[in-house]
Amino acid sequence: MLNAIGGVELSSVAKGLESADAMLKTSDVSLLLSRSICAGKYIILVAGEVGAVNAAVEAGAGKAAHALVDSFVIANIHPEVFPAIAGTAVVNELEALGIIEAFSVSALIEAADAAVKAADVKLIEIRLAMALGGKAFVTMTGSVAAAEAAVSAGAAVVGKKGLLVEKVVIAAPRKELLREMI
């Protein structure tokens, strides 16, 4: 059962591949993503049982050594996070639009989970550092109050790490924006 997600973000592609291998050899996890990202970084995301994900992230972070940028484990991950990362979330109606932008992919995934758990919003997309200079962002929709609560909760998570770029809530976005986000 996929009830946890974990990730390791590195400043080196070579150490990224070595870390990914260590993570997969350490425990029974599913590899969600293992690739180079903008600004010459590398990201590895795994999912599985909490204990297995913890062990995998610990192994990957240990192998990363000096190249470690950030790492995380989220137990009881909200089910909307996986389709938002994969780009398969279905949103038919755009209400208020919430956006959180971060300097770290890892911190942004933590923020997205916190946001969707904090208020009644629907995640649209979690964009991970491709064509973004190594940054990441999440978009979500819901009522204005829900979007504001969700964005505040998610931004607080990123802000604690000093990695918040920007947070925005657009109360009545033009419908054309939905086409641009998916």
Secondary structure by P-SEA (a helix, b strand, c coil): ccccccccccccaaaaaaaaaaaaaccccccccccccccbbbbbbbbccaaaaaaaaaaaaaaacccccccccccccccaaaaaaacccccccccbbbbbbcccaaaaaaaaaaaaaacccccccccccccccccccccccccaaaaaaaaaaaaaaaaaaccccccccccccccccccccc
